[in-house]
Amino acid sequence: MLKPQPSFQSQFSSSSSTQTPSFLLHKPFLHGNGNSIASLPILFSMSSFHKKNKNVRIASVPGNNIKAVATASTEKATSVKAIVTVKLTVGGLLSSLVIDRDDITDLLGKTLLLELVSAQLDPKTGLEKETIKGYAHRTSKADGEVKYESAFEVPADFGEVGAIFVENEHRKEMYLKDIILNGFPNGPVNLTCNSWVHSKHDYPHKRVFFADKSYLPSETPDGLRRLREEELVILRGNGTGERKSYERVYDYDVYNDIGNPDSSDDLKRPVLGGKQYPYPRRCRTGRPRSEKDPLSEKTSSFVYVPRDECFSEVKQLTFSAKAVYSVLHALVPSLETAIIDSDLGFPYFTAIDSLFNEGVNLPPPNKAQNKGLVSSLTSILPRLVKAISDTQDGLLRFETPETMDRDKFFWFRDEEFARQTLAGLNPYSIRLVTEWPLKSKLDPKIYGPQESAITTELIEQEIKGFCSVKEAINQKKLYILDYHDLFLPYVSKVRELKGTTLYGSRTLFFLTPEGTLRPLAIELTRPPMDGKPQWREVFAPCWDATGVWMWRLAKAHVLAHDSGYHQLVSHWLRTHCCTEPYIIATNRQLSVIHPIYRLLHPHFRYTMEINSLAREALINAGGIIESSFSPGKYSMEFSSVAYDQQWQFNLEALPADLINRGLAVEDPTAPHGLKLTIEDYPFANDGLLLWDTIKEWVSDYVNYYYPNPRAIGSDQELQEWWTEIRTVGHADKKDESWWPVLKAPEDLIQIITTIVWVTSGHHAAVNFGQYTYAGYFPNRPTIARINMPSEDPSEEFWSNFLRKPEGALLQCFPSQIQATRVMAVLDILSNHSPDEEYLGEAIEPAWAENPHIKAAFERFNGKLKQIEGIIDERNANRSLKNRNGAGIVPYELLKPFSEPGVTGKGVPYSISI
């Protein structure tokens, strides 16, 4: 998955390597910072195409009338054939081949201009060698691909081909898959492209594609040094202007496009990134500033991402981008039309069940916002739109989640509530209790007493003689979901919003002798507000009717907290958001031919595109998250607080995370070097298998390219990459002491393994089980809409609660529109695309070029297949009660491979959804 690169002037024989070539004196193009001659982008003189060496001969290219330029007729030349593979696309070449007559005519005369670039300098002049040019013409079309061919006569002294310039003379952009040069004595030269090449009529600058061989900066062949450096200049841009769709510029900006103040004052949101609201940086788009808020960027239907970061057409047409877009922009408005009352809850639990049995009648097409809704959703979302009859335009019937299919009452059980903290959708929050009594760190003058209302007496009563609280802590048997300090500052603000409420919460669990967790107590807290003192109450599993229903309501509130934290922190912040700076820095500082670029690139596929889509319709003001999750309009601000208080790069490594949460201690004699405090912790057990396998692969790769530790410090590209991640991409954390240093191979191995884990295992664990665990929303309500009945109740409310407690729970759950739109989105987000690339499944072309790396990858692939079998064995082990039992869904979220669809397993290379 080699990243294609910008192109540069191909004629340098008139200037020495130390002089400024004349083309650099041209007026600079949009890219480049304009501050120094060396950083200016390159403009091409078309006259150079006609420039001829005195000692050349013209070789006829078989099959066409175009001539290829070669050199020195007195030397024996090698006949080389270039085969270019172009993927058919709807917006690009497919249109030019099939749809547009003008472009069909264009194909008859003009195609692709190729220029071979030598990796060596001319030994006589010390300058870059003249390129060898030739036109490539279409020769065949099959299986969604078009082949182009061109022939060259390459003189014996030309040396190794290190790169190829490509100029697209069609009227439409083309998607180049690869270029293969056949005929060289040492075998073919492969150049992996996987990139769009724009028409020269739209963007008159050539592209350069490098051969698949990787080089550290110090080892770069002399003929490629300038290209290596200057293509990075173009990728960095100059930090000004609005980005265009065809550009490949990577730059940083703060999150100033979440709100939409020009549309409504209520949609204004604070800028995330800076001293007040620390946050990672996103890709800069350069859109104009808002008219009402100069700190914010205007929103638009086009959100720029560098062209090669966009979804593949397979993903666009069959699944991801189009599916998510259709759900957000067609299905959700149609649901809102069908469910007129936005505050309407579910009157009975059978009404919730009907979503899976009877479905929701969508409005007729002439009433829906999208008249083609039914037909488009039927092709894109076959899981959702399951029935279309002659009398009904569309019936939205949800697929029954596997959890509910196995056990209809799974969500009701306390043991499942506890089990899912270890083997559910959010296994990142459970922590060991190490201090007693529990205490808040918030200011007591503002938020009330710091000490928890959960008493020693209450816990020892619940433990029922197993041990004392002190002994339980010493034996590492007490665990907590602690959402007290993070949520409490937002309680008063959230309660001002219509149709929702909020508490700070603590939930305590006890580790039983069977290795399972048992919930002991839930504390809900409201700070002093509206002239009322602090309110807090502790709820516990009970044996009386009123206490039982109060416990169920308290669980609903905690689950809403956990859902919000999961989506905003464990999922969005720690994977999607924090990864974007890694992607930007990698493209700005590491050349495409740098081995570390090629190691990381598969792990960044599509992430910037899905992040831009999230900013447009998921995490934006008034979007799905704000309208349906606990913190409401403060959701993104809440994630900023979590980033400020909790996020550390060094703790993103799985072993460090487990140790930090008290779920493991270092033990050199234990597997993975860790001893888990909860031995049957499915996420940790499977995750550590994956972590170690990733680290071994990364170690093999890094140690091959950096056998000498000094090479790490002397690699300027690598050092600039790590510096930029720390000081620019995560600028608000740049002065933290916990950042790893990068001085030795083991430092680099840890850094890369952490990044790879976050983009693969971490993301898979918190993403692909979303529909399985939250598709039946009573198991994980995303929002709580009413207060606990015991908090300042009116006589009428308390009376109604006693008369029909089920009604209070249904009223607390999300409304019908909140539930159904979240269910639709979670179904899509849990889905694997047909073109998904799973971790270690297929080797990258650049890795296959090197026998040592190829062998290391094959070991990696083999161990991942072994992990599949180990996880299956664990799920079949009846003694592992947190992953095996009556009605329990096996824990498969970290099984590496999967078929397409909502499968509850599969670990892709990257955050691609």
Secondary structure, 3 states (H helix, E strand, C coil): CCCCEECCCCCCCCCCCCCCCHHHHCCCCCCCCCCCHHHCCCCCCHHHHHCCCCCCCEEECCCCCCEEECCCCCCCEEEEEEEEEEECCCCCHHHHHHHCHHHHHHHHHCCEEEEEEECCECCCCCCECCCEEEEEEEEEEECCEEEEEEEEEEEHHHCCEEEEEEEECCCCCEEEEEEEEECCCCCCEEEEEEEEECECCCCCCCEEEECCCCCCHHHCCHHHHHHHHHHHHHHHCCCCCCCCCCCCCCCEECECCCCCCCCCHHHCCCCECCCCCCCCCEECCCCCECCCCCCCECCCCCCCCCHHHCCCHHHHHHCHHHHHHHHHHHHHHHHHHHCCCCCCCCCCHHHHHHHHHCCEECCCCCCCCCCCHHHHHHHHCCCCEEECCCCCCCEECCCCCHHHHHCCCHHHCHHHHHHHHHHCCCCCCCEECCCCCCECCCCHHHHCCCECCCCHHHHHHHHCCCCCHHHHHHCCCEEEEEEHHHHHHHHHHHCCCCCCCCCEEEEEEEECCCCCEEEEEEEEEECCECCECCEEEEECCCCCHHHHHHHHHHHHHHHHHHHHHHHHHHHHHHHHHHHHHHHHHHHHHCCCCCHHHHHHHHHHCCHHHHHHHHHHHCCCCCCHHHHHCCCHHHHHHHHHHHHHHHCCHHHHCHHHHHHHCCCEEECCCCHHHEEECCCCCHHHHHHHHHHHHHHHHHHHHHHHHCCCCHHHHHCHHHHHHHHHHHHHHCHHHCCCCCCCCCCCHHHHHHHHHHHHHHHHHHHHHHHCCHHHHHCCHHHCCCCCCCCCCCCCCCHHHHHHHHHCHHHHHHHHCCCHHHHHHHHHHHHHHCCECCCCCECCCCCCHHHHCCHHHHHHHHHHHHHHHHHHHHHHHHHHCCCCCCCCCCCCCCCCCCCCCCCCECCCCCCECCCCC
